[in-house]
Amino acid sequence: MGSCGTVGSVRARYLVFFQYLGTDFNGVAAVRGNHRAVGVQNFLEEAAKRLNSVEPIRFTISSRTDAGVHALSNAAHLDICRRSDLPSYSPEVVTQALNTHLKHRDIRVLKAFRVPNDFHARHAATSRTYLYRLATGCSWPDQLPVFEQNVCWALQTKCLDVAAMQEAAQHLIGTHDFSAFQSAGSPTTNPVRTLRRVSVSSGPASPFALPQESRKLQFWTLEFESQSFLYRQVRRMTAVLVAVGQGTLTPTQVKAILESQDPLGKYQTRVAPARGLFLKSVLYDDFGPTS
């Protein structure tokens, strides 16, 4: 418990986990003063008004995602200030109230936790995992089932050299200067990150594909885990690994691209489409899911 700026009120901080289909949003972050663009945060904060905090509620987002990117589980902290003679809301009430008053069906709050008042959703995260979905076997993108078109990248190729992609991915694992995979506009000045894990694997068949389509379509999943990532780092690494899978690049060239630290090189300027990317999880030591 802590004091709010308003006299006679008490502040309680909560960590909330939430998911969204990012197709309709201009990213997760709130868009202020532009009624044509809207972020997931705008809807969360609008729903939070119904919690009747004596001070405006603002969500501090753990992991920012771009327009069109999805999240199976993102996180944020928020403060709710109530009169000192009223009890704090339980996490269950916060979760239910937000879901009840959310005005967009593509957002859902998963769970809330009470956290210390100095807890920070972005700084306290110990791990973030992103998942990227690919599809092969499409001569044209419109041959993909309509239910899949906004949630994966349809490649106009019949197959991928997964062994070569896995070999190339090994060059990315570890602590490196990832400048070569950082897009302009990144707020950070330190391009060094530790990539703990990269995997390339066959994904499950789509339940939305017709039987005659299922014989041709193959889905693939790329996963990347780190404590934090640079701006568009995952989408640029994905594009390079796909180029390896298609035979355009070799695993050795990926190592050279990484070591070049040049974000404007011939191959690393490619960015995989936003629609195939999902923030899979944000982990903390003491709160939320553990894996």
C-alpha positions as CSV (number, residue, x, y, z in Angstrom):
1,M,0.0,0.0,0.0
2,G,1.2,3.6,-0.6
3,S,-0.1,7.1,-0.7
4,C,-1.5,8.7,-3.8
5,G,-1.2,12.4,-4.7
6,T,-4.8,12.9,-3.7
7,V,-5.2,13.5,0.0
8,G,-7.0,10.7,1.8
9,S,-6.4,8.0,-0.8
10,V,-4.3,4.9,-1.0
11,R,-2.5,3.4,-4.0
12,A,-2.3,-0.3,-4.9
13,R,-0.2,-1.6,-7.8
14,Y,-1.2,-4.5,-9.9
15,L,0.6,-6.6,-12.6
16,V,-1.8,-7.7,-15.3
17,F,-1.2,-10.2,-18.1
18,F,-3.3,-9.7,-21.3
19,Q,-3.5,-11.0,-24.9
20,Y,-4.6,-9.5,-28.2
21,L,-4.9,-10.1,-31.9
22,G,-2.9,-7.1,-33.2
23,T,-4.4,-6.8,-36.7
24,D,-6.7,-3.8,-35.9
25,F,-4.3,-1.9,-33.6
26,N,-1.5,0.6,-34.2
27,G,0.6,-1.4,-31.8
28,V,0.2,-2.0,-28.1
29,A,1.1,1.5,-26.9
30,A,-1.5,4.1,-26.5
31,V,-2.0,6.6,-29.3
32,R,-2.7,10.0,-27.9
33,G,-4.6,12.7,-29.8
34,N,-5.1,10.7,-33.0
35,H,-8.6,9.3,-33.4
36,R,-7.7,7.4,-36.6
37,A,-5.0,5.2,-34.9
38,V,-5.5,3.4,-31.6
39,G,-3.4,1.1,-29.5
40,V,-4.3,-1.8,-27.2
41,Q,-3.4,0.4,-24.2
42,N,-6.1,2.9,-25.2
43,F,-8.8,0.2,-24.7
44,L,-7.3,-1.1,-21.5
45,E,-7.2,2.4,-20.0
46,E,-10.7,3.2,-21.1
47,A,-11.9,0.0,-19.4
48,A,-9.9,0.8,-16.3
49,K,-11.9,4.0,-15.8
50,R,-14.8,1.9,-14.5
51,L,-12.6,0.9,-11.5
52,N,-13.3,4.4,-10.2
53,S,-9.7,5.3,-9.2
54,V,-9.4,8.8,-7.7
55,E,-6.5,9.4,-10.0
56,P,-6.3,8.5,-13.7
57,I,-5.1,4.9,-14.4
58,R,-2.1,4.5,-16.8
59,F,-0.8,1.2,-17.9
60,T,3.0,0.8,-18.0
61,I,3.6,-1.8,-20.7
62,S,6.3,-4.4,-20.4
63,S,6.9,-5.1,-24.0
64,R,6.0,-2.8,-26.9
65,T,4.8,-4.4,-30.1
66,D,4.3,-2.8,-33.5
67,A,1.1,-2.5,-35.5
68,G,-0.1,-5.9,-36.6
69,V,1.9,-7.8,-34.1
70,H,0.0,-10.1,-31.7
71,A,0.5,-11.2,-28.1
72,L,-0.4,-14.5,-26.5
73,S,0.7,-12.9,-23.2
74,N,2.0,-9.3,-22.7
75,A,2.1,-7.6,-19.3
76,A,1.7,-4.2,-17.7
77,H,1.5,-2.6,-14.3
78,L,-1.1,-0.1,-13.2
79,D,-1.9,1.8,-10.0
80,I,-5.4,2.1,-8.6
81,C,-6.0,4.8,-6.0
82,R,-9.0,4.4,-3.7
83,R,-10.2,6.4,-0.7
84,S,-8.4,5.3,2.4
85,D,-11.6,4.0,4.0
86,L,-12.2,1.6,1.2
87,P,-10.4,-1.8,0.8
88,S,-8.1,-2.4,-2.2
89,Y,-9.6,-4.4,-5.1
90,S,-8.7,-8.1,-5.2
91,P,-6.7,-9.2,-8.3
92,E,-9.7,-11.2,-9.4
93,V,-12.0,-8.2,-9.3
94,V,-9.5,-6.2,-11.4
95,T,-9.4,-8.9,-14.0
96,Q,-13.1,-9.3,-14.2
97,A,-13.8,-5.6,-14.3
98,L,-11.3,-5.0,-17.1
99,N,-12.7,-7.8,-19.2
100,T,-16.3,-6.7,-18.6
101,H,-15.7,-3.2,-19.8
102,L,-13.2,-3.8,-22.6
103,K,-14.8,-2.4,-25.8
104,H,-12.7,-4.5,-28.3
105,R,-13.3,-8.2,-28.6
106,D,-9.6,-8.8,-29.7
107,I,-8.3,-8.0,-26.3
108,R,-8.5,-10.2,-23.1
109,V,-7.0,-9.8,-19.7
110,L,-5.7,-13.1,-18.5
111,K,-4.8,-12.6,-14.8
112,A,-3.8,-9.9,-12.3
113,F,-1.5,-9.9,-9.3
114,R,-0.9,-7.5,-6.5
115,V,2.7,-6.4,-6.6
116,P,4.9,-4.0,-4.5
117,N,4.5,-0.3,-5.2
118,D,8.0,-0.1,-6.6
119,F,7.5,-3.0,-9.0
120,H,8.1,-2.1,-12.7
121,A,6.6,-4.3,-15.4
122,R,9.3,-3.5,-18.0
123,H,12.4,-3.5,-15.8
124,A,11.5,-6.5,-13.7
125,A,10.9,-8.9,-16.6
126,T,13.5,-11.7,-16.6
127,S,12.6,-13.3,-19.9
128,R,10.6,-12.5,-23.1
129,T,9.8,-15.0,-25.8
130,Y,8.6,-14.2,-29.3
131,L,7.1,-16.7,-31.7
132,Y,7.0,-16.3,-35.5
133,R,4.7,-18.4,-37.7
134,L,5.5,-19.3,-41.3
135,A,3.6,-21.2,-44.0
136,T,5.0,-22.9,-47.1
137,G,3.3,-24.5,-50.0
138,C,1.4,-21.4,-51.1
139,S,2.0,-20.3,-54.7
140,W,0.2,-17.1,-53.8
141,P,-0.6,-15.6,-50.4
142,D,-4.4,-15.7,-51.1
143,Q,-4.2,-19.5,-51.2
144,L,-3.8,-19.4,-47.4
145,P,-7.0,-20.0,-45.5
146,V,-8.6,-16.6,-44.6
147,F,-8.4,-17.4,-40.9
148,E,-4.6,-17.7,-41.2
149,Q,-3.8,-14.7,-43.4
150,N,-3.3,-12.2,-40.5
151,V,-1.4,-14.6,-38.2
152,C,1.4,-16.0,-40.3
153,W,3.8,-15.2,-43.2
154,A,2.9,-17.2,-46.3
155,L,6.1,-17.9,-48.2
156,Q,5.9,-18.6,-52.0
157,T,8.1,-21.6,-51.7
158,K,7.4,-25.3,-51.3
159,C,9.9,-26.1,-48.6
160,L,12.6,-24.7,-46.3
161,D,16.0,-26.0,-45.5
162,V,15.3,-26.2,-41.8
163,A,18.7,-27.8,-41.0
164,A,20.5,-24.8,-42.5
165,M,18.2,-22.4,-40.6
166,Q,19.0,-24.2,-37.3
167,E,22.7,-24.0,-38.1
168,A,22.4,-20.3,-38.8
169,A,20.4,-19.7,-35.7
170,Q,23.3,-21.0,-33.6
171,H,25.4,-18.1,-34.7
172,L,22.9,-15.7,-33.1
173,I,22.7,-17.4,-29.7
174,G,24.8,-15.7,-26.9
175,T,25.7,-12.2,-26.0
176,H,26.4,-10.0,-29.1
177,D,26.1,-6.5,-30.5
178,F,22.9,-6.9,-32.5
179,S,23.2,-3.6,-34.3
180,A,22.9,-5.4,-37.7
181,F,19.4,-6.5,-36.7
182,Q,18.1,-3.2,-35.2
183,S,15.8,-0.9,-37.2
184,A,16.1,2.9,-37.0
185,G,14.0,4.5,-34.3
186,S,15.2,2.3,-31.5
187,P,15.0,4.1,-28.1
188,T,18.0,2.2,-26.7
189,T,21.7,3.3,-27.1
190,N,23.1,-0.1,-26.1
191,P,22.7,-2.7,-28.9
192,V,24.2,-5.6,-26.9
193,R,21.7,-8.3,-26.1
194,T,21.9,-11.9,-24.9
195,L,19.9,-14.3,-27.0
196,R,19.3,-17.3,-24.9
197,R,17.4,-19.5,-27.3
198,V,16.4,-19.7,-31.0
199,S,14.5,-22.7,-32.3
200,V,13.2,-23.6,-35.8
201,S,10.6,-26.4,-35.9
202,S,7.7,-27.8,-37.8
203,G,4.4,-26.3,-36.5
204,P,1.0,-28.0,-36.1
205,A,-1.3,-28.3,-39.1
206,S,-3.8,-25.5,-39.4
207,P,-7.3,-26.6,-38.2
208,F,-8.7,-24.0,-40.7
209,A,-7.2,-25.6,-43.9
210,L,-9.5,-27.8,-46.1
211,P,-8.3,-31.4,-46.5
212,Q,-7.0,-30.7,-50.1
213,E,-5.1,-27.7,-48.8
214,S,-3.6,-29.5,-45.8
215,R,-1.7,-31.8,-48.1
216,K,0.2,-28.9,-49.6
217,L,0.5,-26.5,-46.6
218,Q,3.2,-26.8,-44.0
219,F,3.5,-24.5,-41.0
220,W,6.7,-23.6,-39.2
221,T,7.5,-21.9,-35.9
222,L,10.5,-19.8,-34.9
223,E,11.0,-18.9,-31.3
224,F,13.4,-16.4,-29.8
225,E,14.1,-15.9,-26.1
226,S,16.0,-13.1,-24.4
227,Q,15.5,-10.7,-21.5
228,S,15.0,-7.9,-23.9
229,F,15.2,-7.2,-27.7
230,L,16.1,-4.3,-29.9
231,Y,13.5,-2.6,-32.1
232,R,12.3,-5.0,-34.8
233,Q,15.2,-7.4,-33.9
234,V,13.1,-10.5,-34.1
235,R,11.5,-9.6,-37.4
236,R,14.8,-8.9,-39.0
237,M,16.4,-12.1,-37.6
238,T,13.4,-14.0,-38.9
239,A,13.8,-12.5,-42.4
240,V,17.5,-13.5,-42.5
241,L,16.8,-17.1,-41.3
242,V,14.0,-17.4,-43.9
243,A,16.5,-16.3,-46.5
244,V,18.8,-19.1,-45.3
245,G,15.9,-21.6,-45.5
246,Q,15.2,-20.5,-49.1
247,G,18.9,-20.8,-50.1
248,T,19.5,-17.1,-50.6
249,L,21.9,-16.9,-47.7
250,T,24.2,-19.4,-46.0
251,P,24.7,-19.9,-42.3
252,T,28.2,-18.5,-42.5
253,Q,26.8,-15.3,-44.1
254,V,24.5,-14.9,-41.1
255,K,27.5,-15.0,-38.8
256,A,29.2,-12.3,-41.0
257,I,26.0,-10.2,-41.0
258,L,26.0,-10.3,-37.2
259,E,29.7,-9.4,-36.9
260,S,29.3,-6.5,-39.4
261,Q,27.1,-4.6,-36.9
262,D,25.8,-2.8,-40.0
263,P,22.0,-2.4,-40.0
264,L,22.0,-1.1,-43.6
265,G,23.6,-4.1,-45.2
266,K,22.2,-5.7,-48.3
267,Y,20.4,-8.6,-46.6
268,Q,19.7,-7.5,-43.0
269,T,17.5,-4.6,-44.0
270,R,14.7,-7.1,-44.8
271,V,12.0,-7.2,-42.2
272,A,9.5,-10.1,-41.8
273,P,5.8,-9.0,-41.9
274,A,4.3,-8.0,-38.6
275,R,1.3,-10.4,-39.0
276,G,3.3,-13.5,-38.3
277,L,4.8,-12.3,-35.0
278,F,3.5,-13.1,-31.5
279,L,4.8,-12.1,-28.1
280,K,4.5,-15.5,-26.5
281,S,5.4,-14.7,-22.9
282,V,6.9,-12.3,-20.4
283,L,8.3,-13.9,-17.3
284,Y,9.0,-12.6,-13.8
285,D,10.7,-14.2,-10.8
286,D,7.9,-13.8,-8.4
287,F,4.7,-13.3,-10.3
288,G,2.8,-14.8,-13.1
289,P,3.6,-18.0,-15.1
290,T,7.1,-19.5,-14.6
291,S,7.7,-20.9,-18.0
